[in-house]
Amino acid sequence: MLTASDLARRDLRVVWHPCTQMKDHEWLPMVPIARGEGVWLHDYEGRRYLDAISSWWVNLFGHANPRINAAVTAQLGRLEHVIMAGFTHEPAVELAERLTAIAPPGLTRCFFADNGSSAIEVALKMSFHYWRNSGRGAKRRFVTLTNSYHGETLGALAVGHVELYREIYHPLLMDVIAVPSPDCYGREPGESEADYSRRMFAPMEETLARHADEVCAVIVEPLVQCAGNMRMYDPVYLALLREACDRHGVHLIADEIAVGFGRTGTMFACEQAYVAPDFLCLSKGLTGGYLPLSVVLTGERVYEAFYDEYANLRAFLHSHSYTGNPLACAAALATLRIFAEDDVLERNRSLAAHLGGRCRELEDLPHVAEVRQRGMIVAVELARDGNRLAPFPWQERRGLRVYRHALANEALLRPIGNVVYFMPPYVIEPDQVDRLVATARAGIEIATCD
Ligand SMILES: *Cc1c(COP(=O)(O)O)cnc(C)c1O
C-alpha cells in the first residue's frame, strides 16, 4: 500500500516545489494528499485538512465538486484540446459570451491564455502595442503600486513590487514607475480608510501628470493586494484612478486574478468603485480551481486598433499552447452556472459576515495589530504588542508556526509573513468557520508567546 512517508520520500528525490526553500523539508514534512472533497483535503493516513486558503486562492466551490466534475467529464468525451488559431470550440465561445455579459461595461473581447502571469503579459503587451498602433510609440512604461503582485514571469515580476520575489531578478526587469500603495495599514490613528486612500492618490496624480507621455498603463490589484500581505484599500482610489487615467490618456489594467469571482463581495472588485478597466485580467477562480486558464478582457477600441490588413502588421501575434483549453473552459462554464443557480454572492454575504465577526474576536489577542476584511478574505496581522510600528522580524517565521499548528489540527492555513489569513472555498459551513478561527487563535497564541 502507498504510504504518505513513501510518497514524501520519493517526492523529495525528484520534485522541486514552487515558492519553497527545499532544505526546509529536512525538518518540515511534505504533505501528500490522496483526495479532496468539499473543503477537505484527505491524506493517505486518515488525516484531513480544511483548505482555508482555497489551495492558493483558486478553489471556489470545494474539491471534487459534483457539478464541475460532471461538466469536465462530459467535455472529456467530446474534445480535450484543439489549436485556437484558426479553430474554435463551443466551450470557449460560450465562456467568452458569458464573461462579456457579466464583466463591467465595455469589456467585449476575450483573449484567452493559460495562467495568471501569462494574462498579465498579454495585458502589458496589448497596451503597449495599442499605443504603438495608434502612433504613440513613445508610450512604453508602466506604473504600478508598491507592495503589488502580478505573477512570476519577467514582465509580470517587473510590474510587481513585493521585494521578496523581485529583488534578486531586478537586473533582468524592465524599468517601471512605482507609486506608494494606498494600503490602509499605514493610515493614521482615527483616519478612515476612505480618507487615507484618497490622500494616497496624490502621488499617483503627480506621476500621471509628469509621465503620461511615456506611460502605457497603470496596473493595480483592485481593493486587496493579496500576495502583498493581504493589504486593503478603499474603492475611492479606483474611482479616482479611472478618472485620472482617462484624463491623462493612460490605460487602466485591473488584475483581478485573485479578487475576481466574488472574493471581495461583488463578482468583480472594480464594481465597488463603479468603474471598468481597459484590461481585466482573470484566472485562479475562473475554473473553480480545477484547471489552468486565464483571460484578458478588453473593449472595441483596443480591438479595432489591431484590426487591419495582414500586410500592415498590426496583429497581436501572441499565443500559448493551451490557450482556451476546452476542458478548462468547461470547468469555467460550470463554475459560472453555480454562481447563477445558487445565488452565491447573496449566500456569501451572510457567510462573510459570520467569518468576519468570528475573526474580529481575535483582536483581543495581545499581538494582533489588525483584523481586516473584504468579503471572503479576512486577514489577521500580527505585530509585537499589536503595535503596527513593531512588526515581528521576518527571520522569526512566526507565520510558519501557525501553519504547523494548523496542520496538526486539521487545517491548512498558510500565513504570508506575519499575516494569518482566511480565503476559504465558498462552500464552507459556519461551524467549520468557528473551528478554523479557534485553531487560528491557538496557533497565534503559540506563535507569539515568546
Ligand atoms: C496569483 C496571481 C497572479 C499570477 O497568477 P499565476 O497563475 O500564479 O501565474 C497574478 N496576479 C495576482 C493578483 C495573483 O494573485
The ligand as a Gaussian input file, in Angstrom:
#p B3LYP/6-31G(d) Opt

LIG

0 1
 C       -1.665000      34.518000      -8.459000
 C       -1.646000      35.890000      -9.030000
 C       -1.050000      36.157000     -10.276000
 C       -0.300000      35.097000     -11.057000
 O       -1.082000      34.034000     -11.456000
 P       -0.361000      32.620000     -11.779000
 O       -1.435000      31.777000     -12.348000
 O        0.160000      32.113000     -10.456000
 O        0.736000      32.914000     -12.744000
 C       -1.125000      37.436000     -10.767000
 N       -1.755000      38.411000     -10.089000
 C       -2.340000      38.199000      -8.907000
 C       -3.047000      39.320000      -8.228000
 C       -2.280000      36.947000      -8.322000
 O       -2.812000      36.738000      -7.107000

